Amino acid sequence: MPKDLQKTYNLFLSNLDGKMAVITTPFVKLDCFYVKFDILQLPHLLGLHKIYKDSPRIICQKLNDEVITYKHLQRHSNFGTIKDRVELFEFILEIFLEGYNDSVIYVSEADKFGSSMKLDIAFSHPHKNKILTLGLREVNDCVYAPVTFYVSKSSRPTFTKSKRAKILTLELISFNL
């Protein structure tokens, strides 16, 4: 299913860029935490760094100008490595815009061991025969940023040694850059 990358760019820009999600859970270590969004996170979350060597700022400009399109991506030899990210990106928007009522994962040291991403928090959700995962890393005390979005072609649970906490509240607020 072809995606409109400019629409994805504009949705992220208008709904998440310059915003912070305030999330509360009953788990003490995650009782209240923040997720900070910036449009420059989008190229990496879509996996565009695997195809384009430009900076995130340049890639965002190319998305805005429709220089980068789904049709162009399909022609690239690395398209298969990012196809699911691009096609299932709405999962990220669902978490923060559509009353996501699942749980958040506080990634344990045991699950971090051997991982190059060193994620602190993750949102993981089954979708058909795949697992969609948005990974966050702490950037300041209780403030996290999205650093990866990936799709596993396995129905095996992820982060099996980590604590899951039900999301009690999730609110988006604006912040000054």
Contacts in CASP RR format, 6 or more apart in sequence:
PFRMAT RR
TARGET T0000
AUTHOR 0000-0000-0000
METHOD contacts of the structure
MODEL  1
MPKDLQKTYNLFLSNLDGKMAVITTPFVKLDCFYVKFDILQLPHLLGLHK
IYKDSPRIICQKLNDEVITYKHLQRHSNFGTIKDRVELFEFILEIFLEGY
NDSVIYVSEADKFGSSMKLDIAFSHPHKNKILTLGLREVNDCVYAPVTFY
VSKSSRPTFTKSKRAKILTLELISFNL
1 87 0 8 1.000
2 70 0 8 1.000
2 71 0 8 1.000
3 70 0 8 1.000
3 86 0 8 1.000
3 87 0 8 1.000
3 89 0 8 1.000
4 70 0 8 1.000
5 46 0 8 1.000
5 63 0 8 1.000
5 66 0 8 1.000
5 68 0 8 1.000
5 69 0 8 1.000
5 70 0 8 1.000
5 73 0 8 1.000
5 86 0 8 1.000
6 63 0 8 1.000
6 64 0 8 1.000
6 66 0 8 1.000
6 69 0 8 1.000
8 42 0 8 1.000
8 46 0 8 1.000
8 63 0 8 1.000
8 86 0 8 1.000
8 89 0 8 1.000
9 39 0 8 1.000
9 42 0 8 1.000
9 60 0 8 1.000
9 63 0 8 1.000
9 64 0 8 1.000
11 93 0 8 1.000
12 37 0 8 1.000
12 39 0 8 1.000
12 42 0 8 1.000
12 93 0 8 1.000
13 39 0 8 1.000
15 93 0 8 1.000
15 96 0 8 1.000
15 97 0 8 1.000
15 172 0 8 1.000
16 37 0 8 1.000
16 93 0 8 1.000
16 96 0 8 1.000
16 172 0 8 1.000
17 37 0 8 1.000
17 38 0 8 1.000
17 39 0 8 1.000
18 36 0 8 1.000
18 37 0 8 1.000
18 38 0 8 1.000
18 39 0 8 1.000
18 174 0 8 1.000
18 175 0 8 1.000
18 177 0 8 1.000
19 37 0 8 1.000
19 172 0 8 1.000
19 173 0 8 1.000
19 174 0 8 1.000
19 175 0 8 1.000
20 34 0 8 1.000
20 35 0 8 1.000
20 36 0 8 1.000
20 37 0 8 1.000
20 143 0 8 1.000
20 172 0 8 1.000
20 173 0 8 1.000
20 174 0 8 1.000
20 175 0 8 1.000
21 34 0 8 1.000
21 35 0 8 1.000
21 37 0 8 1.000
21 96 0 8 1.000
21 170 0 8 1.000
21 171 0 8 1.000
21 172 0 8 1.000
21 173 0 8 1.000
22 32 0 8 1.000
22 34 0 8 1.000
22 169 0 8 1.000
22 170 0 8 1.000
22 171 0 8 1.000
22 172 0 8 1.000
22 173 0 8 1.000
23 30 0 8 1.000
23 32 0 8 1.000
23 33 0 8 1.000
23 34 0 8 1.000
23 35 0 8 1.000
23 104 0 8 1.000
23 167 0 8 1.000
23 169 0 8 1.000
23 170 0 8 1.000
24 31 0 8 1.000
24 32 0 8 1.000
24 167 0 8 1.000
24 168 0 8 1.000
24 169 0 8 1.000
24 170 0 8 1.000
25 31 0 8 1.000
25 103 0 8 1.000
25 104 0 8 1.000
25 165 0 8 1.000
25 166 0 8 1.000
25 167 0 8 1.000
25 168 0 8 1.000
26 165 0 8 1.000
26 166 0 8 1.000
26 168 0 8 1.000
27 106 0 8 1.000
27 163 0 8 1.000
27 165 0 8 1.000
29 106 0 8 1.000
29 163 0 8 1.000
30 104 0 8 1.000
30 106 0 8 1.000
30 121 0 8 1.000
30 165 0 8 1.000
32 142 0 8 1.000
33 121 0 8 1.000
33 142 0 8 1.000
33 143 0 8 1.000
33 144 0 8 1.000
34 142 0 8 1.000
34 143 0 8 1.000
34 144 0 8 1.000
35 96 0 8 1.000
35 136 0 8 1.000
35 143 0 8 1.000
35 144 0 8 1.000
35 145 0 8 1.000
35 146 0 8 1.000
36 139 0 8 1.000
36 143 0 8 1.000
36 144 0 8 1.000
36 145 0 8 1.000
36 175 0 8 1.000
37 145 0 8 1.000
37 146 0 8 1.000
38 145 0 8 1.000
38 177 0 8 1.000
39 60 0 8 1.000
40 56 0 8 1.000
40 57 0 8 1.000
40 60 0 8 1.000
41 56 0 8 1.000
41 145 0 8 1.000
41 146 0 8 1.000
41 147 0 8 1.000
42 56 0 8 1.000
42 60 0 8 1.000
42 63 0 8 1.000
43 49 0 8 1.000
43 52 0 8 1.000
43 56 0 8 1.000
43 59 0 8 1.000
43 60 0 8 1.000
43 63 0 8 1.000
44 56 0 8 1.000
44 147 0 8 1.000
44 148 0 8 1.000
45 85 0 8 1.000
45 89 0 8 1.000
45 92 0 8 1.000
45 134 0 8 1.000
45 146 0 8 1.000
45 148 0 8 1.000
45 149 0 8 1.000
46 82 0 8 1.000
46 85 0 8 1.000
46 86 0 8 1.000
46 89 0 8 1.000
46 149 0 8 1.000
47 81 0 8 1.000
47 82 0 8 1.000
47 85 0 8 1.000
47 86 0 8 1.000
47 149 0 8 1.000
48 59 0 8 1.000
48 68 0 8 1.000
48 82 0 8 1.000
49 56 0 8 1.000
49 59 0 8 1.000
50 78 0 8 1.000
50 81 0 8 1.000
50 82 0 8 1.000
51 73 0 8 1.000
51 76 0 8 1.000
51 78 0 8 1.000
51 79 0 8 1.000
51 82 0 8 1.000
52 58 0 8 1.000
52 59 0 8 1.000
52 62 0 8 1.000
52 68 0 8 1.000
54 62 0 8 1.000
59 68 0 8 1.000
62 68 0 8 1.000
70 86 0 8 1.000
73 79 0 8 1.000
73 82 0 8 1.000
73 86 0 8 1.000
84 130 0 8 1.000
84 151 0 8 1.000
84 153 0 8 1.000
85 149 0 8 1.000
85 150 0 8 1.000
85 151 0 8 1.000
88 127 0 8 1.000
88 130 0 8 1.000
88 132 0 8 1.000
88 151 0 8 1.000
89 149 0 8 1.000
91 125 0 8 1.000
91 127 0 8 1.000
91 132 0 8 1.000
91 134 0 8 1.000
91 149 0 8 1.000
92 134 0 8 1.000
92 146 0 8 1.000
92 149 0 8 1.000
94 100 0 8 1.000
95 123 0 8 1.000
95 134 0 8 1.000
95 170 0 8 1.000
96 170 0 8 1.000
96 172 0 8 1.000
97 172 0 8 1.000
99 170 0 8 1.000
100 123 0 8 1.000
100 167 0 8 1.000
100 170 0 8 1.000
101 167 0 8 1.000
102 123 0 8 1.000
102 125 0 8 1.000
102 167 0 8 1.000
103 164 0 8 1.000
103 165 0 8 1.000
103 166 0 8 1.000
103 167 0 8 1.000
104 121 0 8 1.000
104 122 0 8 1.000
104 123 0 8 1.000
104 164 0 8 1.000
104 165 0 8 1.000
104 167 0 8 1.000
105 121 0 8 1.000
105 122 0 8 1.000
105 123 0 8 1.000
105 124 0 8 1.000
105 158 0 8 1.000
105 159 0 8 1.000
105 162 0 8 1.000
105 163 0 8 1.000
105 164 0 8 1.000
105 165 0 8 1.000
106 120 0 8 1.000
106 121 0 8 1.000
106 162 0 8 1.000
106 163 0 8 1.000
106 164 0 8 1.000
106 165 0 8 1.000
107 119 0 8 1.000
107 120 0 8 1.000
107 121 0 8 1.000
107 122 0 8 1.000
107 159 0 8 1.000
107 162 0 8 1.000
108 159 0 8 1.000
108 161 0 8 1.000
108 162 0 8 1.000
108 163 0 8 1.000
110 161 0 8 1.000
110 162 0 8 1.000
111 159 0 8 1.000
111 160 0 8 1.000
111 161 0 8 1.000
111 162 0 8 1.000
112 118 0 8 1.000
112 119 0 8 1.000
117 135 0 8 1.000
117 137 0 8 1.000
117 147 0 8 1.000
117 148 0 8 1.000
118 137 0 8 1.000
119 135 0 8 1.000
119 136 0 8 1.000
119 137 0 8 1.000
119 147 0 8 1.000
119 148 0 8 1.000
120 136 0 8 1.000
120 137 0 8 1.000
120 138 0 8 1.000
120 144 0 8 1.000
121 135 0 8 1.000
121 136 0 8 1.000
121 138 0 8 1.000
121 144 0 8 1.000
122 133 0 8 1.000
122 134 0 8 1.000
122 135 0 8 1.000
122 136 0 8 1.000
122 158 0 8 1.000
122 159 0 8 1.000
122 162 0 8 1.000
123 133 0 8 1.000
123 134 0 8 1.000
123 135 0 8 1.000
123 136 0 8 1.000
124 131 0 8 1.000
124 132 0 8 1.000
124 133 0 8 1.000
124 134 0 8 1.000
124 158 0 8 1.000
124 159 0 8 1.000
125 131 0 8 1.000
125 132 0 8 1.000
125 133 0 8 1.000
126 132 0 8 1.000
126 155 0 8 1.000
127 151 0 8 1.000
129 153 0 8 1.000
129 155 0 8 1.000
130 151 0 8 1.000
130 152 0 8 1.000
130 153 0 8 1.000
130 154 0 8 1.000
130 155 0 8 1.000
131 151 0 8 1.000
131 152 0 8 1.000
131 154 0 8 1.000
131 155 0 8 1.000
131 156 0 8 1.000
131 157 0 8 1.000
131 158 0 8 1.000
132 149 0 8 1.000
132 150 0 8 1.000
132 151 0 8 1.000
133 148 0 8 1.000
133 149 0 8 1.000
133 150 0 8 1.000
133 151 0 8 1.000
133 152 0 8 1.000
133 158 0 8 1.000
134 146 0 8 1.000
134 148 0 8 1.000
134 149 0 8 1.000
135 146 0 8 1.000
135 147 0 8 1.000
135 148 0 8 1.000
135 149 0 8 1.000
136 144 0 8 1.000
136 145 0 8 1.000
136 146 0 8 1.000
136 147 0 8 1.000
137 144 0 8 1.000
137 145 0 8 1.000
137 147 0 8 1.000
138 144 0 8 1.000
139 145 0 8 1.000
152 158 0 8 1.000
END
